Amino acid sequence: MAYGLDIGGPVSGRRMIEGLPLETDIATGEAQGGNTRRFQLLVDAIDDYAIYMLDATGVVSSWNPGARRFKGYETSEILGQHFSRFYTQEDREAGVPQRALAIATSEGRFEAEGWRVRKDGTRFWASVVIDPVRDEAGTLIGFAKVTRDITERREAQQALRESEARFRLLVQSVTDYAIYMLDPTGHVTNWNAGAERIKGYRSEEIVGEHFSRFYTEEDLAAGLPARALAIAEAEGRYEKEGWRVRKDGTRFWAHVIIDAIRDDTGKLVGFAKITRDNTERRELEERLRHAQKMEAIGQLTGGMAHDFNNLLQAISGCLQMIGRGGDKRRNARLVEAGMQAVDRGTKLIQQLMTFSRQRQMDVEPVDLRNALLSCIGLIKQVVRSDIEVTLALPSGVWPVQTDPVQLEVALLNLAANARDAMPAGGSLVLGAENVSGWEGRTDAVRVYLSDTGGGMPPEVVARAFDPFFTTKATGKGTGLGLSQVYGFAHQSGGAAWIDSAVGAGTTVSLILPRAADAPRASLVSFQGAAPRGTARLLVAEDDPILAPIIGSALEDLGYDVTHVPNGQDALDLILAGRDFDLLFSDIVMPGAMNGLDLAREVKRLRPSLPVILSTGYSEEPAAQHGYQVLAKPYRIEELALAIGNALEAA
C-alpha cells in the first residue's frame, strides 16, 4: 500500500513526498538547500500516518506528530528505542520485527497488515510499509517506516465478511424457498438447499444449466422464460405464479420473483431468483373456495326459493289472465311481463351455474372497439331512458385476450347495477384505456363503467365482490352479478376493482391483458362473386372500424392496399413518388384536406390516376365535379366492381 512517501529511493538520496523533490544527505541530516525544512514541515503536518525513521538495527531515530497521535509515545520517550516494542508479544516471540527488516533489506520493501500495540497497551490494526534507506555507495543506513491505523476499516471489512458468511449460511439453510442466482443470459450460477428440495436437482447437476428447464412445454413455446428476464431487466422486478416442472417431470404451482442485479455502474450482472412451492396452498384455497361456495349456496336456498316463487307466481298469473280472454293489447302486456319473468329466471340460473362450477372461458383476441360498440346498444336497452349512456373510446385501444361473450355478460351486469344505483336518472360512461406495464408485468387495457349514482361506503365496497352479498331488498337481487364480474376478470388473467364514495358515484374497472395476436377480422360478408385484381390501391378512410374491414376485404380480393387515416397523409405519399393504381377516399375526413380536395390535388399531380370517392352524406357535389362516388352503406362487391371498372377504364 503506497502512501505517497518514497524515502527508500535511489542511492543519490533524492526523495519524493507527494511529488515534492527533496535533496537531503540521509547520513548527516545536513540540508542541501531549503528542502529539509520543507520536508520537516510536511512530515510534521501529517497526523493520519506515523512517519518515522529507524537506524540499520531498527532503533527509532525520528518521530512525527502522526506517530505520537495514535501510538501514544512522545518524541523524547521513543527516540533510541527499538521499533519492536510496537509489536505484540506473540509477534516479537515469532521474530516478526526482525523478519520485516530482513525482507525490506533484501527485497527493497516490506508491506503488511497486523496488530500493533500502543503505549497504553491497547491494540490497533496497522497497515505498515518499511523501505530501506541507503547512501550513495549503496550502504544500508536505516529504514523509512510508514504506519497507518486502519482498525475501523478492518472492522468494517470483517463485519461485511461476517455478514456475507451469515447470509450465505442463511440462504443455504432455507429449505422452503428455492433461492439462487442467474447470470445475465439466464444460466444458474448457484443453488441452495431449498432449490434442491423443491426442484429435485443437486447443485452439481444444475449449475451452468439454463433456468428455462424448470418451465412447462407450453410456457417454453410461448417464450415465457425470456419474457420474464426481459421484464425483470427493464422494470427491475418480475413476479408471477404458474406451473413449474421438477427434475422427475412432476409439476408444482410456483410463486416466482426475479430481481435484476446491477453493479455500481448500472451494468446488469445477473438475476436473483426466489421460487416457492405453493401447490399445497393452492389446493387448500381451492378446497376452501369450494366449501365456501357450498355453504353460501346452502345459505341462499331460502332467498332463491323466494325469488323463484315470485317468478313462478308472475308467470302463473299471466297465464291465468290470458286464459280468461280479453283484448289483444292487454294480453300483449301480459305476455311481455311473463317473458320478463322467464328472462330473469334464466339469468338467475345461469349465474348460479357459473358460480357453482369452474367454467372454462373460451378466450381469444378480442377487438375492444368492435366489442364495446356492439355492447353499448345492449346497455342502452338494459338501462332506463332517463340515464344517458356515452362511450369513451380513444383511438388505438389494444385488443385483449378474453372471452367476448363473458365480457358482454360482465358489462351488462355492471350496467344493471348502475341503473339500480340511479333511481332518479343520471349518466353512465363505458370506456377503455391502454395500461402499459400493468403491475410491472404486462400491457393491459382498463375497461370501466362509471355512474353518477349515490355511491357506496367503504364497508360495502370491501364486500361488493363477495358471492351472494347484496344491499338490495329481498327478491331484488342475488348478489351474483359482481362476483361473476370479478371471476371473469381474474380468469382472463387480469383484475377488477371498485372506486366509489357516498354521493360521488361508482366506477368499476376491469383489467384485461393485451392480446399478443391480432383479432380475427370481422369482414363484411360477400354475396356472389366479386371482381378480383392485383393493383396497388391507396385507401384514405378515417373511421377506425370501417378502414380495416375495407382494407382486409380488398386484400382478400388480391389487391395491394395502403391505408392512411386522412387526406394529407395520402397526398404526402403521392408527393413522395409512391406509385399507386387507384385512390379510394372518404369525402368527410379530419384535417384541412377533405376527400374532394384530395381528389382535386391528385388529379392535378397525377391526371391518369383513377379516383373513387365515398360518402355517408349526399354524393351529388362530388359527382358534379366528375368523380365516381359510392354512397354509404355500400356492399363490398359494389366497391370491388367499381374499382375493377375504373382500373379497366384506365
JOHUFEN-V754253 format. One record per residue. N is the residue number from 1. PSI is psi in radians with two decimals (NA if undefined). NEAR is the number of other ideal C-beta (glycine too) atoms within 10 Angstrom. D_FIRST is the distance of its C-alpha to the first C-alpha in Angstrom with 2 decimals. Layout:
BEGIN
n: [N N]
psi: [PSI PSI]
near: [NEAR NEAR]
d_first: [D_FIRST D_FIRST]
END
This chain:
BEGIN
n: [1 2 3 4 5 6 7 8 9 10 11 12 13 14 15 16 17 18 19 20 21 22 23 24 25 26 27 28 29 30 31 32 33 34 35 36 37 38 39 40 41 42 43 44 45 46 47 48 49 50 51 52 53 54 55 56 57 58 59 60 61 62 63 64 65 66 67 68 69 70 71 72 73 74 75 76 77 78 79 80 81 82 83 84 85 86 87 88 89 90 91 92 93 94 95 96 97 98 99 100 101 102 103 104 105 106 107 108 109 110 111 112 113 114 115 116 117 118 119 120 121 122 123 124 125 126 127 128 129 130 131 132 133 134 135 136 137 138 139 140 141 142 143 144 145 146 147 148 149 150 151 152 153 154 155 156 157 158 159 160 161 162 163 164 165 166 167 168 169 170 171 172 173 174 175 176 177 178 179 180 181 182 183 184 185 186 187 188 189 190 191 192 193 194 195 196 197 198 199 200 201 202 203 204 205 206 207 208 209 210 211 212 213 214 215 216 217 218 219 220 221 222 223 224 225 226 227 228 229 230 231 232 233 234 235 236 237 238 239 240 241 242 243 244 245 246 247 248 249 250 251 252 253 254 255 256 257 258 259 260 261 262 263 264 265 266 267 268 269 270 271 272 273 274 275 276 277 278 279 280 281 282 283 284 285 286 287 288 289 290 291 292 293 294 295 296 297 298 299 300 301 302 303 304 305 306 307 308 309 310 311 312 313 314 315 316 317 318 319 320 321 322 323 324 325 326 327 328 329 330 331 332 333 334 335 336 337 338 339 340 341 342 343 344 345 346 347 348 349 350 351 352 353 354 355 356 357 358 359 360 361 362 363 364 365 366 367 368 369 370 371 372 373 374 375 376 377 378 379 380 381 382 383 384 385 386 387 388 389 390 391 392 393 394 395 396 397 398 399 400 401 402 403 404 405 406 407 408 409 410 411 412 413 414 415 416 417 418 419 420 421 422 423 424 425 426 427 428 429 430 431 432 433 434 435 436 437 438 439 440 441 442 443 444 445 446 447 448 449 450 451 452 453 454 455 456 457 458 459 460 461 462 463 464 465 466 467 468 469 470 471 472 473 474 475 476 477 478 479 480 481 482 483 484 485 486 487 488 489 490 491 492 493 494 495 496 497 498 499 500 501 502 503 504 505 506 507 508 509 510 511 512 513 514 515 516 517 518 519 520 521 522 523 524 525 526 527 528 529 530 531 532 533 534 535 536 537 538 539 540 541 542 543 544 545 546 547 548 549 550 551 552 553 554 555 556 557 558 559 560 561 562 563 564 565 566 567 568 569 570 571 572 573 574 575 576 577 578 579 580 581 582 583 584 585 586 587 588 589 590 591 592 593 594 595 596 597 598 599 600 601 602 603 604 605 606 607 608 609 610 611 612 613 614 615 616 617 618 619 620 621 622 623 624 625 626 627 628 629 630 631 632 633 634 635 636 637 638 639 640 641 642 643 644 645 646 647 648 649 650]
psi: [2.08 2.48 0.20 0.11 2.04 1.75 -0.22 0.80 -2.48 2.83 -0.42 -0.32 -0.03 2.31 2.76 2.25 1.89 0.71 0.06 2.07 2.51 2.11 1.86 2.41 1.81 -0.59 -0.72 -0.34 0.14 2.42 2.46 1.79 -2.68 0.16 -0.47 -0.76 -0.73 -0.73 -0.78 -0.71 -0.73 -0.87 -0.71 -0.42 -0.25 2.11 0.06 -0.19 2.47 1.99 2.01 2.93 2.59 2.59 -3.07 -0.34 -0.08 0.20 2.39 2.26 -0.15 2.84 2.18 2.94 -0.58 -0.71 -0.73 -0.64 -0.85 -0.01 -0.36 -0.10 2.39 2.77 -0.76 -0.41 -0.48 -0.45 2.33 -0.12 2.66 2.43 -0.20 -0.29 -0.26 -0.18 2.76 2.81 -0.76 -0.62 -0.65 -0.73 -0.51 -0.05 0.43 -0.75 -0.82 -0.68 -0.62 -0.80 -0.68 -0.74 -0.73 -0.69 -0.78 -0.60 -0.15 -0.03 2.50 2.29 2.31 2.95 2.57 3.09 2.40 2.88 2.29 3.04 -0.66 0.08 -0.19 2.71 2.67 2.70 2.12 2.52 2.13 2.36 2.24 2.14 2.36 2.56 2.20 2.67 -3.04 -0.38 -0.06 0.14 2.31 2.15 -0.08 -2.89 2.51 2.26 2.24 2.20 2.42 2.43 1.90 0.56 -0.81 -0.74 -0.74 -0.73 -0.69 -0.75 -0.72 -0.72 -0.69 -0.78 -0.74 -0.68 -0.77 -0.70 -0.76 -0.69 -0.77 -0.73 -0.72 -0.85 -0.76 -0.42 -0.31 2.17 -0.19 -0.23 2.43 1.98 2.05 2.96 2.63 2.60 3.06 -0.37 -0.07 0.21 2.45 2.28 -0.35 3.00 2.19 3.05 -0.60 -0.68 -0.71 -0.72 -0.76 -0.75 -0.31 -0.09 2.39 2.78 -0.79 -0.31 -0.47 -0.48 2.24 -0.25 2.73 2.43 -0.22 -0.30 -0.23 -0.15 2.75 2.85 -0.69 -0.64 -0.62 -0.74 -0.55 -0.03 0.47 -0.72 -0.82 -0.66 -0.63 -0.79 -0.65 -0.72 -0.75 -0.70 -0.73 -0.70 -0.20 -0.27 2.52 2.32 2.34 2.76 2.53 3.09 2.41 2.89 2.28 3.03 -0.66 0.08 -0.19 2.73 2.64 2.67 2.05 2.49 2.10 2.35 2.27 2.14 2.38 2.39 2.19 2.66 -3.03 -0.39 -0.04 0.02 2.36 2.16 -0.12 -2.88 2.51 2.26 2.25 2.21 2.37 2.41 1.86 0.36 -0.84 -0.73 -0.72 -0.74 -0.71 -0.71 -0.70 -0.75 -0.70 -0.75 -0.72 -0.74 -0.69 -0.67 -0.81 -0.71 -0.75 -0.70 -0.69 -0.73 -0.48 -0.19 -0.77 -0.79 -0.69 -0.72 -0.72 -0.80 -0.83 -0.59 -0.71 -0.76 -0.79 -0.67 -0.71 -0.80 -0.77 -0.79 -0.74 -0.80 -0.69 -0.73 -0.70 -0.67 -0.41 -0.07 -2.92 3.07 2.84 -0.63 -0.73 -0.75 -0.63 -0.69 -0.69 -0.72 -0.74 -0.74 -0.71 -0.71 -0.64 -0.70 -0.71 -0.79 -0.72 -0.72 -0.69 -0.79 -0.68 -0.77 -0.74 -0.75 -0.72 -0.72 -0.69 -0.70 -0.63 -0.22 2.83 1.73 2.23 2.19 2.62 1.46 2.60 2.85 2.24 2.24 1.87 -0.58 -0.86 -0.74 -0.80 -0.63 -0.65 -0.67 -0.47 -0.61 -0.68 -0.68 -0.69 -0.48 -0.50 -0.73 3.01 2.94 -0.32 0.14 2.10 2.18 2.19 2.77 2.14 1.63 1.61 2.78 2.70 0.24 2.29 2.67 2.71 2.79 1.82 -3.12 1.96 -0.59 -0.80 -0.57 -0.77 -0.73 -0.75 -0.78 -0.64 -0.65 -0.77 -0.69 -0.68 -0.71 -0.73 -0.69 -0.78 -0.42 -0.13 1.18 -0.43 0.25 3.02 -2.66 2.61 2.24 2.17 2.16 3.05 2.63 2.55 2.51 1.88 2.28 0.91 2.19 0.53 0.25 -0.91 2.80 2.57 3.06 2.33 2.06 2.30 2.71 2.13 2.30 2.90 0.54 -2.89 -0.20 3.10 2.53 2.83 -0.66 -0.50 -0.72 -0.70 -0.46 0.03 -0.57 -0.08 2.37 2.36 0.06 2.23 2.57 0.03 2.79 2.76 2.27 -0.09 -0.19 2.67 -0.26 0.26 -0.30 -0.94 -0.55 -0.61 -0.73 -0.79 -0.82 -0.68 -0.81 -0.75 -0.62 -0.46 -0.10 0.30 -2.42 2.97 2.50 2.91 2.29 2.05 2.66 2.60 2.20 -0.03 0.20 -3.08 2.43 2.15 2.19 2.41 2.23 2.15 2.30 2.51 2.40 2.40 -0.50 2.77 2.52 2.69 2.31 2.39 1.38 2.61 2.37 2.36 2.25 1.89 3.04 2.43 2.57 2.54 2.76 3.14 0.32 2.87 2.07 2.39 2.01 2.10 1.86 2.16 -0.29 2.04 -0.26 -0.78 -0.68 -0.90 -0.50 -0.84 -0.79 -0.80 -0.70 -0.76 -0.62 -0.63 -0.45 0.02 -0.05 2.64 1.90 2.27 2.14 2.42 2.64 -0.02 2.97 -0.67 -0.71 -0.66 -0.78 -0.65 -0.66 -0.69 -0.80 -0.51 -0.05 0.15 2.39 2.07 2.71 -0.30 2.53 2.20 2.08 2.47 2.63 -0.80 1.91 2.74 2.76 3.14 -0.35 1.98 -3.13 -0.64 -0.73 -0.72 -0.78 -0.73 -0.78 -0.70 -0.69 -0.59 -0.70 -0.71 1.36 -0.47 -0.08 2.09 2.49 2.28 2.32 2.75 2.69 2.62 -0.06 -2.66 2.35 -0.06 -0.79 -0.76 -0.67 -0.57 -0.39 0.14 0.23 2.53 2.30 2.29 2.22 2.35 2.50 2.47 2.76 2.64 -0.69 -0.48 -0.77 -0.77 -0.69 -0.74 -0.72 -0.78 -0.76 -0.72 -0.70 -0.68 -0.71 -0.58 NA]
near: [11 9 16 12 19 18 24 19 16 10 11 9 17 12 22 13 19 9 6 12 12 20 15 19 13 17 15 8 11 9 16 11 11 9 16 16 10 15 19 14 9 16 21 12 10 19 14 11 22 25 25 24 21 21 16 15 10 18 16 22 13 18 22 21 15 22 25 18 14 18 22 15 18 10 14 8 13 22 15 10 14 16 21 16 15 26 21 14 8 9 18 16 9 12 12 15 18 12 13 23 21 12 16 23 15 9 10 12 12 20 16 14 13 14 15 23 19 14 14 7 7 10 12 18 18 22 19 18 22 24 20 22 21 20 16 12 8 7 10 15 14 23 25 22 25 25 23 21 20 16 16 10 12 16 11 11 12 11 10 10 10 10 10 10 10 10 10 12 10 11 17 14 10 16 13 10 19 25 21 24 18 20 16 14 10 18 16 22 12 15 21 22 16 22 26 18 14 22 23 15 19 11 14 8 14 22 15 10 13 14 21 16 15 26 20 14 8 9 18 14 9 13 13 16 18 12 15 24 22 12 20 23 15 12 14 13 15 22 17 15 12 14 14 23 19 14 14 7 7 10 12 18 16 22 17 18 16 23 14 19 16 12 9 5 6 6 9 14 12 18 23 15 23 18 22 19 20 16 16 10 12 15 11 11 11 11 10 10 12 13 10 12 15 11 10 18 15 9 10 18 9 10 16 15 10 12 19 14 11 15 20 12 11 18 17 12 14 21 12 10 16 15 8 7 8 12 7 7 8 12 15 11 13 18 13 11 15 19 12 14 19 14 11 15 17 11 17 17 12 13 19 16 10 17 21 14 10 11 15 8 15 10 18 15 17 22 22 23 20 16 20 22 14 13 22 17 9 12 23 15 9 17 20 11 7 11 21 13 19 12 14 12 17 10 8 8 20 19 21 29 20 29 19 21 10 21 24 16 20 27 24 17 22 27 24 16 21 28 21 15 19 20 11 8 14 19 15 25 17 22 18 22 16 15 19 9 12 18 12 13 17 18 15 25 24 18 29 18 23 21 25 18 24 17 18 21 11 9 8 14 16 12 13 24 20 14 21 18 17 18 14 11 7 11 12 10 20 21 21 23 20 23 21 20 25 21 21 24 24 14 16 24 16 23 17 22 16 17 15 21 13 11 7 13 22 23 18 26 19 27 22 28 21 18 20 12 9 10 19 10 14 12 14 17 7 14 9 6 8 19 16 11 18 10 19 14 24 25 22 29 23 18 15 13 12 15 18 20 17 23 18 16 21 23 14 15 22 11 22 14 18 15 17 20 18 21 26 16 17 29 19 12 16 18 10 7 6 12 10 20 19 21 25 28 28 25 24 13 22 11 13 8 19 20 27 20 17 28 25 14 16 21 16 8 11 14 7 7 18 23 22 20 23 26 21 12 11 11 18 10 13 21 14 9 12 9 20 18 21 18 14 13 10 13 15 20 17 13 21 21 13 20 25 17 14 19 17 10 8 11]
d_first: [0.00 3.81 6.59 9.50 10.76 11.77 14.33 14.59 15.92 19.43 22.30 24.04 22.19 21.02 17.76 15.99 14.93 14.53 16.99 19.39 21.01 21.68 24.48 24.57 26.22 23.76 26.65 29.09 27.06 29.75 28.90 29.54 30.74 29.52 25.78 25.26 26.64 24.50 21.35 22.62 23.43 20.02 18.25 21.06 20.71 17.20 17.71 14.71 12.62 14.20 14.23 16.69 18.10 19.45 22.35 22.62 23.80 21.05 23.21 21.82 23.13 21.71 20.67 19.68 20.90 17.59 17.78 21.42 20.94 18.97 19.84 23.46 24.49 26.38 25.81 29.20 28.42 25.27 25.79 27.12 25.79 23.67 20.10 20.94 22.78 19.60 19.42 21.70 25.02 24.30 21.09 23.12 25.94 23.76 22.55 18.83 18.45 20.38 18.60 15.16 16.88 18.68 15.71 14.10 17.65 18.45 15.38 14.09 10.73 9.96 6.98 8.46 9.76 13.41 16.39 17.10 20.52 21.74 24.95 27.00 25.92 23.99 20.73 17.47 14.40 11.51 7.77 8.14 7.21 10.63 11.97 15.72 18.12 21.29 24.49 26.29 27.93 24.71 25.41 22.61 23.20 20.27 16.58 14.26 12.36 10.09 10.34 10.20 12.88 11.98 15.38 16.81 14.19 14.54 18.27 18.39 16.67 18.98 21.88 21.23 21.16 24.26 25.88 25.34 26.71 29.64 30.28 30.39 32.67 34.76 35.17 36.09 38.50 40.38 43.53 45.60 43.34 41.97 38.35 36.44 34.34 35.47 33.63 34.74 37.73 38.95 37.98 37.17 33.56 33.97 36.95 37.72 40.59 42.62 42.54 43.77 46.53 47.71 47.46 48.03 45.26 42.80 39.15 39.42 42.54 41.26 37.53 37.54 41.06 42.05 42.88 46.22 47.78 48.14 50.52 54.29 56.06 57.48 54.11 52.68 55.63 55.05 51.38 50.20 46.80 45.69 47.12 45.25 41.85 42.89 43.86 40.67 38.59 40.77 41.38 38.33 40.63 43.64 46.00 49.21 51.61 53.37 54.31 51.68 52.27 51.17 50.66 54.29 55.58 56.62 55.82 54.36 54.15 50.51 48.77 45.76 42.78 40.26 37.28 35.18 31.40 29.25 25.54 23.96 25.58 28.94 29.18 31.34 29.52 32.42 34.90 35.25 38.79 40.81 44.34 46.92 50.23 52.83 55.84 57.32 56.84 58.47 61.39 61.81 61.79 64.39 66.57 66.20 67.03 70.08 71.18 70.82 72.88 75.59 75.64 75.78 78.56 80.49 80.11 81.21 84.39 86.51 85.24 85.65 89.17 89.96 88.67 90.58 93.73 93.61 93.13 95.93 98.17 97.57 98.33 101.34 102.69 102.36 104.16 106.95 107.50 107.64 110.07 112.46 112.77 112.39 111.66 109.03 106.79 106.53 105.90 103.17 101.39 101.76 100.35 97.34 96.71 97.00 94.56 92.06 92.35 91.85 88.77 87.28 87.96 86.48 83.27 83.07 83.42 80.84 78.26 79.00 78.76 75.48 74.04 75.47 73.89 70.72 72.05 70.10 69.72 70.54 67.49 67.39 66.04 68.12 68.71 68.46 70.46 73.41 73.02 72.93 75.67 77.79 77.02 77.76 81.45 81.53 79.77 82.42 85.01 83.27 83.02 85.93 87.19 85.98 82.33 80.82 78.57 76.07 73.48 69.98 68.77 66.35 66.15 63.48 63.55 61.95 64.01 63.27 63.40 66.08 69.69 71.89 74.78 72.69 71.11 74.61 75.65 72.61 73.31 76.99 76.11 73.91 76.66 79.21 77.03 76.52 80.29 80.97 78.44 80.43 84.03 84.92 83.31 80.06 77.69 75.61 72.80 71.63 68.40 65.32 61.88 58.91 55.79 52.60 50.12 52.12 49.76 47.02 48.76 51.64 54.00 57.22 60.30 61.49 65.29 66.79 70.12 70.43 73.54 74.78 76.20 75.85 72.39 71.17 69.58 66.14 67.65 69.85 67.06 65.04 67.91 69.45 68.11 69.26 72.10 75.53 74.23 76.58 77.71 80.97 84.28 85.63 86.90 84.99 81.80 80.14 76.47 75.59 75.03 71.55 70.39 71.48 69.50 66.38 66.80 67.45 64.26 62.07 63.87 63.08 59.36 59.23 59.91 62.46 62.38 64.70 64.21 67.08 68.13 71.56 73.41 70.75 71.73 69.84 67.57 66.96 64.13 63.70 60.51 61.35 58.78 58.95 60.76 58.89 62.19 64.88 67.98 71.14 73.09 76.18 78.39 81.90 84.39 86.20 89.97 91.51 90.19 88.21 87.80 84.63 82.71 79.47 79.27 76.26 76.87 75.16 75.70 75.15 75.43 73.62 74.62 71.59 73.92 76.59 74.36 72.67 76.05 77.75 74.87 74.72 78.50 78.62 75.79 77.78 80.63 78.46 77.55 74.14 73.46 71.06 71.05 70.17 70.70 72.38 74.42 71.76 69.44 72.39 73.23 69.63 69.77 73.05 71.70 68.64 71.06 70.94 74.06 76.19 79.73 80.68 79.57 80.37 79.60 80.36 82.11 80.59 76.79 74.15 73.16 75.21 76.60 78.99 80.38 83.43 81.37 79.14 82.22 83.62 80.42 80.03 83.66 83.02 79.96 81.10 84.90 85.22 82.79 84.78 84.06 85.01 84.55 84.74 85.44 86.26 88.48 91.44 91.13 93.93 91.93 89.70 92.65 94.57 91.94 92.56 89.66 90.04 89.10 88.53 89.28 87.07 87.34 87.86 87.66 85.05 87.86 89.34 86.10 85.77 89.38 88.88 85.77 87.57 90.59 88.50 86.54 89.78 91.39 88.46]
END
